[in-house]
Amino acid sequence: MIGKHWLLALAIISATASTSLVAQTVSSGLRGPTPLNEEGPAAPMTPLRNTTEKKVRSYPEQPPVIPHTTEGYQIDMNGNKCLSCHARARTAESQAPMVSITHFMDRDGQFLASVSPRRFFCTECHVPQNVVKPPVDNDFIDIDTLLSRAAPGGRR
Amino acid sequence: MSAADQGAPRRSWLVRLWAFVVELWDVLRRPSSVFGLGVLVFAGFVAGVVFWGGFNTALEVTNTEKFCTGCHEMRDNVFAELKPTIHFSNRSGVRASCPDCHVPHNWTDKIARKMQASKEVWGHLFGTINTREKFVDHRLELALHEWARFKANDSLECRNCHSAESMDITKQSPRASVAHQRFLFTGEKTCIDCHKGIAHHLPDMRGIPGWQ
């Protein structure tokens, strides 16, 4: 008899649990109010940031983000559009920042005459930015901010 | 036997053709004794309109995207590459189709280009670029021809739509605005110098000025 009651209770619990999961709406920044089992409308495409103004790096090793559009830029074995401005020899005409000398280094630490093949594909690390309101807040604190919070007169 | 039936032996077709040409010439070089001068002038005028109109209509038919993409060399290579670019589909719905960039709009230049295009018909008939591999092998040569043409006519086909006079640099990105003021407005460079590979994929760019 006890076994039968347990089974019934289990059935009720599982039924309510599954229905509540289906009906559950998670209001997430990325998904919006769309229920988890439904596919919401695609977000509209946003324009690319195209101000040409440098953005500060969040940490020293961060590959700088691209402050302009790169739509239709071909980067493959035939050519690299980025280097038309950012290559050493092109920077006088373009006034663009030169590709860092670290990009000339092969994996044995030897400096080559030009951009090393392993650093050729710019958009593997450097990306243009879209103009969007971030759906999720970011509470990243950079190292300078963190250090400035130290007590005055404390160890640096 | 048959020759004997007809009496005199038949002359060869070459001799008969020559006789016909001589006879036609005799008719043409003498004034008409049947038709009035007005009839001849009017008929000549009508025939002129028909032939000239027909010629230009046929010429315009060869100047359409449909005609250009009629052979698979263009459809599968350069046309396929054009499709994702801004010159094919964009916010304002204006499309630059093949002849807008590749055929001069001025009549005499157009005829000169159309005569050059007979080489392309030859290439089509003999399969110069009838596979993807052959096309890719020829891409640099083909691109060099087009770049040379744009360079020689100061990017005329670009300027049919994009004129420096009607360019509002305040509406451009800072980068574009600076570059256009420094190189385009001063005449130091022409469109194709910087804007290569905007409608089709690039060939091997080693050794091309401005490329690495």
Interface residues (C-beta under 8 A of the other chain):
Chain A: N50 T51 T52 H68 T69 E71 G72 Q74 M77 N78 G79 N80 K81 L83 S84 A87 A89 R90 S94 Q95 S114 V115
Chain B: T85 I86 S173 P174 R175 V178 A179 C194 G197 I198 H201 L202 P203 D204 M205 I208 G210 W211 Q212
